[in-house]
Amino acid sequence: MYIYKVGVVGGGTMGAGIAQVISYSGMPVVLKEMSQPLVDKALATARAIYQGRVDKGKMSPQDLEAKMALITGTTDLAAFKDVDLVIEAVPERLEIKRQVFTELDAVCPPTAILASNTSALSISALGAATQRPERVIGLHFFFPAHVMKLVEVIPGVLTGPETVEDATAFAEGLRKVPIRVNECPGFLVNRLLMPYLNEAVFCLQEGAAAMPAIESAMTAAGWPMGPFTLVDALGLDVCAEAGRVLLEGYGERMRPAVLWTSLLTAKRFGRKNGAGFYRYAETSDPATQHGRAGTADDALAQMIAAPSAARRFSPERLMFGMVNEAILTLQEGISTAADIDLAVVAGLGYPMADGGILHYADRVGLDTVLAGLEQFARELGPRFHPAYRLRQMVAAGLRGVTTKRGFFEYP
């Protein structure tokens, strides 16, 4: 099915960004919000993205107006009566999203695809709120939508193959990089990211290392920013909700560090409200808001244990847990090895030259990763229990680059 017109429900940062991306591809898009002031704010967000391109000389003011003319703001769901695809981008609460899907199902044409931008919630549960579960799918864009190339395409249990094909083709038409992710709690990227971030918080909570040491070690390992800077940018409340879904889905290995709760109780949600792991200067200047991280403070220091030699920090403590989760997703058939690595590069900013998290494991040596996980499991608990697929591969003599075969083959 060719998609001629798209709707977006929710004009927050993600919804407005998605609408801008769609209009940039030359497709008309209807953007709905609850009130006219919120519609105006969403349109202003999209316009600001285009203005950034004008300021950099990447498009003319005339082109800006032509693209903005493709975005229609509305407060009425009836405006979706002739759309071919709707993307829901409302707050990350299942009951709210299910209500939206029920309402969309009643208004949209029977052939329309209903998609969710959820980062973790069940697509199957959203499909069950409609009379067309075969036309319901996840299309998870990443923040900021106009910059990040990755889109997770997530079918539910009853999603039809044609819907998967149409959604994938739609994402490609937006010049995005779609990857197929079979439904599971947290999908792929959040499922890999949260153990990495959680382990960084464990290290800090235990006094294994101070924030600057952890941050600098991970940027030296190739990450574009340190884990605490990333959490503050994403929002601790957003990360906590993803963590809740993962804990519910996978149990103890996803148990969050207590420090998350301490920060949330103190209403330290990150950069957006002025304090998270760092404290930020209050300012309305976007350049400052998206600049360098702020500073740590005494209130945070009181939540952290004194440095302890009993708990050690190393970059491998963060990386190996992430590798293990990647192997589990491969073992479960959630995605292919190539798509897992593509997701880490395109969705999380892991260095493209390094190839991704499974290429990293192949370089380190799968026997080394296995031994490291076993040691961490003895010292730190069952969240590091090695995936069975890893044991299989090491037993078969597949150790990665040194044997010319691991998760990938090498010349």
C-alpha positions as CSV (number, residue, x, y, z in Angstrom):
1,M,0.0,0.0,0.0
2,Y,1.3,3.4,-0.9
3,I,1.1,6.0,1.9
4,Y,0.0,9.4,0.6
5,K,-1.0,11.1,3.9
6,V,0.0,10.6,7.5
7,G,-1.4,11.6,10.9
8,V,0.5,12.2,14.1
9,V,-1.2,12.2,17.5
10,G,0.7,14.1,20.1
11,G,2.7,17.3,19.4
12,G,5.4,17.0,22.1
13,T,9.1,17.0,21.2
14,M,8.9,13.6,19.6
15,G,5.5,14.0,17.8
16,A,6.5,17.4,16.4
17,G,9.8,16.1,15.3
18,I,8.2,13.1,13.6
19,A,5.8,15.4,11.8
20,Q,8.7,17.5,10.6
21,V,10.5,14.5,9.3
22,I,7.4,13.4,7.4
23,S,6.9,16.8,5.8
24,Y,10.6,17.0,4.9
25,S,10.0,13.9,2.7
26,G,7.3,15.8,0.8
27,M,4.3,14.1,2.4
28,P,1.4,15.9,3.9
29,V,0.9,15.3,7.6
30,V,-1.9,16.2,10.1
31,L,-0.6,16.9,13.6
32,K,-3.1,16.6,16.5
33,E,-2.9,18.0,20.0
34,M,-5.4,18.5,22.8
35,S,-5.7,22.3,22.5
36,Q,-4.9,25.1,20.0
37,P,-2.0,26.5,22.2
38,L,-0.5,23.0,22.1
39,V,-1.0,22.8,18.4
40,D,0.7,26.1,17.9
41,K,3.6,25.0,20.2
42,A,4.0,21.8,18.1
43,L,4.1,23.7,14.9
44,A,6.6,26.1,16.3
45,T,8.8,23.2,17.2
46,A,8.7,21.8,13.7
47,R,9.4,25.3,12.3
48,A,12.4,25.7,14.6
49,I,13.9,22.6,13.2
50,Y,13.5,23.9,9.6
51,Q,14.8,27.3,10.7
52,G,18.0,25.6,11.9
53,R,18.5,24.3,8.4
54,V,17.9,27.8,7.0
55,D,20.4,29.3,9.4
56,K,23.0,26.8,8.3
57,G,22.4,27.5,4.6
58,K,20.9,24.1,4.0
59,M,17.5,25.3,2.7
60,S,16.0,28.6,1.7
61,P,13.2,30.5,3.6
62,Q,10.9,29.7,0.7
63,D,11.6,26.0,1.1
64,L,10.9,26.3,4.8
65,E,7.4,27.8,4.1
66,A,6.7,25.1,1.5
67,K,7.6,22.3,3.9
68,M,5.6,23.9,6.8
69,A,2.6,24.1,4.5
70,L,2.6,20.3,4.4
71,I,1.9,20.2,8.2
72,T,-1.7,20.8,9.3
73,G,-2.4,21.3,13.0
74,T,-5.7,20.2,14.4
75,T,-7.5,19.4,17.7
76,D,-10.0,17.2,16.0
77,L,-9.5,13.5,15.4
78,A,-12.0,13.7,12.5
79,A,-9.1,15.2,10.5
80,F,-7.7,11.7,10.3
81,K,-10.6,10.4,8.2
82,D,-8.5,10.2,5.0
83,V,-5.0,9.3,6.3
84,D,-3.2,6.1,5.3
85,L,-1.0,5.9,8.4
86,V,-1.2,7.4,11.9
87,I,1.7,7.5,14.3
88,E,0.8,7.9,18.0
89,A,3.3,9.8,20.1
90,V,1.4,10.5,23.4
91,P,2.8,10.0,26.9
92,E,4.3,6.5,27.6
93,R,1.3,5.0,29.6
94,L,-0.4,2.0,28.2
95,E,-3.9,3.0,29.3
96,I,-3.6,6.4,27.5
97,K,-2.2,4.8,24.3
98,R,-4.9,2.1,24.3
99,Q,-7.6,4.8,24.5
100,V,-6.0,6.7,21.6
101,F,-5.9,3.6,19.5
102,T,-9.6,2.8,20.2
103,E,-10.5,6.3,19.1
104,L,-8.3,6.2,16.0
105,D,-9.8,2.8,15.0
106,A,-13.2,4.4,15.0
107,V,-12.2,7.4,12.8
108,C,-9.5,6.2,10.4
109,P,-10.2,4.4,7.1
110,P,-10.3,0.6,7.6
111,T,-7.1,0.2,5.5
112,A,-5.1,2.7,7.5
113,I,-2.1,1.5,9.5
114,L,-2.1,2.5,13.2
115,A,1.5,2.9,14.5
116,S,2.9,3.7,17.9
117,N,6.1,5.5,18.7
118,T,6.3,3.7,22.1
119,S,9.8,2.9,23.2
120,A,8.8,-0.2,25.3
121,L,5.1,-0.9,25.6
122,S,3.3,-3.9,24.1
123,I,2.3,-3.5,20.5
124,S,0.0,-6.5,20.9
125,A,-1.8,-4.8,23.7
126,L,-2.3,-1.7,21.6
127,G,-3.6,-3.8,18.7
128,A,-6.1,-5.5,21.1
129,A,-7.7,-2.0,21.7
130,T,-8.7,-2.0,18.0
131,Q,-10.7,-4.0,15.5
132,R,-7.7,-4.1,13.2
133,P,-4.8,-5.7,15.1
134,E,-3.3,-6.9,11.8
135,R,-2.8,-3.2,10.9
136,V,-1.2,-2.1,14.2
137,I,2.6,-1.9,14.4
138,G,5.3,-0.1,16.4
139,L,7.4,2.6,14.6
140,H,9.9,3.7,17.2
141,F,11.8,6.8,16.2
142,F,14.7,8.0,18.3
143,F,15.4,11.5,19.8
144,P,15.9,13.8,18.1
145,A,13.8,12.4,15.3
146,H,15.1,14.8,12.6
147,V,18.7,13.7,13.4
148,M,18.6,10.0,14.4
149,K,18.4,7.6,11.5
150,L,17.2,4.5,13.2
151,V,13.6,3.4,13.3
152,E,12.6,0.2,15.1
153,V,9.7,-1.6,13.2
154,I,7.9,-3.8,15.7
155,P,5.1,-6.1,14.8
156,G,2.7,-7.4,17.4
157,V,1.5,-11.0,17.6
158,L,-1.3,-10.3,15.1
159,T,0.4,-7.7,12.9
160,G,0.1,-8.8,9.2
161,P,3.2,-9.2,7.0
162,E,1.9,-6.6,4.6
163,T,1.7,-4.0,7.4
164,V,5.4,-4.8,8.3
165,E,6.4,-4.3,4.6
166,D,4.4,-1.1,4.3
167,A,5.8,0.4,7.5
168,T,9.3,-0.5,6.6
169,A,8.9,1.0,3.1
170,F,7.5,4.2,4.8
171,A,10.5,4.5,7.1
172,E,12.9,4.1,4.1
173,G,11.0,6.8,2.3
174,L,11.7,9.1,5.2
175,R,15.5,8.4,4.6
176,K,15.6,6.4,7.9
177,V,17.2,3.1,8.6
178,P,14.5,0.7,9.7
179,I,15.3,-2.6,11.5
180,R,12.8,-5.4,12.2
181,V,12.5,-6.1,15.9
182,N,10.2,-8.9,17.1
183,E,8.2,-7.8,20.1
184,C,9.7,-8.1,23.5
185,P,9.8,-5.9,26.6
186,G,11.9,-2.8,25.8
187,F,12.2,-3.9,22.2
188,L,15.9,-3.9,21.1
189,V,17.7,-0.6,21.7
190,N,16.2,0.1,25.2
191,R,16.8,-3.5,26.2
192,L,20.5,-3.1,25.3
193,L,20.9,0.4,26.7
194,M,19.3,0.1,30.1
195,P,21.6,-2.6,31.5
196,Y,24.5,-0.4,30.4
197,L,23.1,2.7,32.1
198,N,22.0,0.7,35.2
199,E,25.4,-0.8,35.7
200,A,26.9,2.7,35.6
201,V,24.5,3.8,38.3
202,F,25.4,0.7,40.3
203,C,29.1,1.6,40.1
204,L,28.4,5.1,41.2
205,Q,26.0,4.0,44.0
206,E,28.6,1.6,45.4
207,G,31.4,4.1,45.3
208,A,33.3,1.9,42.8
209,A,34.3,5.1,41.0
210,A,33.3,8.8,40.8
211,M,31.2,10.2,38.0
212,P,34.0,11.9,36.2
213,A,36.1,8.7,36.1
214,I,33.1,6.6,34.8
215,E,32.2,9.2,32.2
216,S,35.7,9.7,30.9
217,A,36.3,5.9,30.7
218,M,33.2,5.4,28.6
219,T,33.9,8.3,26.2
220,A,37.5,7.0,25.9
221,A,35.9,3.6,24.9
222,G,34.2,5.4,22.0
223,W,30.8,6.4,23.3
224,P,29.7,9.9,22.2
225,M,28.9,10.9,25.8
226,G,29.2,9.4,29.3
227,P,26.3,7.4,30.7
228,F,25.2,10.0,33.3
229,T,25.2,12.8,30.7
230,L,23.1,10.5,28.5
231,V,20.6,9.7,31.3
232,D,20.2,13.4,32.0
233,A,19.5,14.1,28.4
234,L,17.0,11.3,28.0
235,G,15.3,12.1,31.4
236,L,15.5,9.9,34.5
237,D,11.7,9.5,34.5
238,V,11.8,8.2,31.0
239,C,14.6,5.8,31.8
240,A,12.8,4.7,35.0
241,E,9.7,3.8,33.0
242,A,11.7,1.8,30.5
243,G,13.4,0.1,33.5
244,R,10.0,-0.7,35.0
245,V,8.9,-2.5,31.8
246,L,12.2,-4.4,31.6
247,L,12.0,-5.5,35.3
248,E,8.5,-6.7,34.8
249,G,9.5,-8.6,31.6
250,Y,12.8,-10.1,32.6
251,G,12.9,-10.1,36.4
252,E,16.0,-9.8,38.7
253,R,18.7,-9.2,36.1
254,M,17.0,-5.9,35.3
255,R,16.6,-4.8,39.0
256,P,17.4,-1.1,39.0
257,A,20.0,0.4,41.4
258,V,18.5,2.2,44.4
259,L,20.1,5.5,43.4
260,W,17.5,5.8,40.6
261,T,14.7,5.9,43.2
262,S,16.7,8.4,45.3
263,L,17.1,10.8,42.4
264,L,13.5,10.4,41.3
265,T,12.2,11.0,44.8
266,A,14.2,14.2,44.9
267,K,12.5,15.1,41.5
268,R,15.8,15.2,39.7
269,F,14.6,14.3,36.3
270,G,17.6,15.5,34.3
271,R,18.4,18.4,32.1
272,K,14.8,19.2,31.4
273,N,14.1,20.3,35.0
274,G,17.5,21.6,35.9
275,A,18.9,18.6,37.9
276,G,19.6,15.0,37.4
277,F,23.0,13.4,38.0
278,Y,24.3,16.9,37.3
279,R,22.8,20.2,38.2
280,Y,22.2,22.6,35.3
281,A,22.0,26.4,35.3
282,E,18.4,27.6,34.8
283,T,18.2,29.1,31.3
284,S,15.9,29.4,28.4
285,D,18.8,29.5,26.0
286,P,18.7,26.3,23.8
287,A,22.4,26.5,23.2
288,T,23.1,26.3,26.9
289,Q,20.4,23.7,27.5
290,H,22.1,21.4,25.0
291,G,25.6,22.3,25.8
292,R,28.1,20.7,28.2
293,A,26.9,18.8,31.3
294,G,26.4,20.8,34.5
295,T,28.1,20.1,37.8
296,A,27.6,17.5,40.5
297,D,26.5,18.9,43.9
298,D,26.4,18.1,47.6
299,A,22.8,16.7,47.5
300,L,23.9,14.0,45.0
301,A,27.1,13.3,46.9
302,Q,25.1,12.4,50.0
303,M,23.3,9.7,48.1
304,I,26.5,8.0,47.0
305,A,28.5,5.5,49.1
306,A,32.1,6.3,50.1
307,P,34.6,4.9,47.6
308,S,35.1,1.2,48.2
309,A,37.8,-1.2,47.1
310,A,35.3,-4.1,47.5
311,R,33.5,-3.0,44.3
312,R,35.7,-2.3,41.3
313,F,34.9,-0.3,38.2
314,S,36.0,-1.1,34.7
315,P,34.5,-0.2,31.3
316,E,34.0,-4.0,30.8
317,R,31.6,-4.1,33.7
318,L,29.2,-1.9,31.6
319,M,30.1,-3.3,28.2
320,F,29.9,-7.0,29.0
321,G,26.4,-6.7,30.5
322,M,25.3,-5.0,27.3
323,V,27.0,-7.7,25.2
324,N,25.2,-10.4,27.2
325,E,21.8,-8.8,26.6
326,A,22.6,-8.5,22.9
327,I,23.4,-12.2,22.8
328,L,20.1,-13.0,24.6
329,T,18.1,-11.0,22.0
330,L,19.9,-12.9,19.3
331,Q,19.2,-16.2,21.1
332,E,15.5,-15.3,21.3
333,G,15.3,-14.3,17.6
334,I,14.4,-10.7,18.4
335,S,16.7,-9.4,15.7
336,T,19.6,-10.5,13.5
337,A,23.2,-10.0,14.5
338,A,23.6,-7.4,11.8
339,D,20.6,-5.5,12.9
340,I,21.6,-5.6,16.5
341,D,24.9,-3.9,15.6
342,L,23.2,-1.5,13.3
343,A,20.9,-0.5,16.1
344,V,23.7,0.2,18.5
345,V,25.5,2.3,15.9
346,A,22.5,4.2,14.5
347,G,20.4,4.3,17.6
348,L,22.9,4.8,20.4
349,G,25.9,6.5,18.6
350,Y,28.3,3.6,19.2
351,P,31.3,4.3,16.8
352,M,30.5,3.1,13.3
353,A,34.2,2.2,12.8
354,D,33.9,-0.3,15.7
355,G,31.0,-2.1,14.0
356,G,28.6,-2.5,17.0
357,I,28.3,-4.4,20.2
358,L,28.7,-7.9,18.8
359,H,31.7,-6.9,16.7
360,Y,33.1,-5.5,19.9
361,A,32.6,-8.9,21.6
362,D,34.3,-10.6,18.6
363,R,37.3,-8.3,18.9
364,V,37.7,-8.7,22.7
365,G,37.2,-12.5,22.3
366,L,34.1,-14.4,23.2
367,D,36.1,-16.6,25.6
368,T,37.3,-13.4,27.4
369,V,33.7,-12.0,27.5
370,L,32.5,-15.3,29.0
371,A,35.2,-15.4,31.6
372,G,34.5,-11.8,32.5
373,L,30.8,-12.4,32.9
374,E,31.4,-15.4,35.1
375,Q,33.7,-13.3,37.3
376,F,31.2,-10.5,37.5
377,A,28.4,-12.9,38.3
378,R,30.4,-14.3,41.2
379,E,31.3,-10.8,42.5
380,L,28.1,-8.9,41.7
381,G,25.3,-11.3,41.2
382,P,23.1,-13.1,38.7
383,R,22.5,-10.1,36.4
384,F,25.8,-11.1,34.8
385,H,24.8,-14.8,34.3
386,P,26.2,-15.6,30.8
387,A,23.8,-16.3,27.9
388,Y,23.7,-19.9,26.8
389,R,24.5,-19.0,23.2
390,L,27.8,-17.5,24.4
391,R,28.7,-20.7,26.2
392,Q,27.8,-22.7,23.0
393,M,30.0,-20.6,20.8
394,V,33.0,-20.7,23.1
395,A,32.6,-24.5,23.5
396,A,32.6,-24.8,19.7
397,G,35.8,-22.9,19.4
398,L,34.2,-19.7,18.0
399,R,36.1,-17.0,19.8
400,G,35.7,-14.1,17.4
401,V,38.4,-12.3,15.4
402,T,41.2,-14.6,16.6
403,T,39.5,-17.7,15.1
404,K,38.1,-15.7,12.2
405,R,34.5,-16.5,13.2
406,G,32.3,-15.4,16.0
407,F,29.1,-13.6,15.6
408,F,30.5,-12.5,12.2
409,E,33.1,-14.0,9.9
410,Y,36.5,-12.4,9.4
411,P,39.1,-12.8,6.5
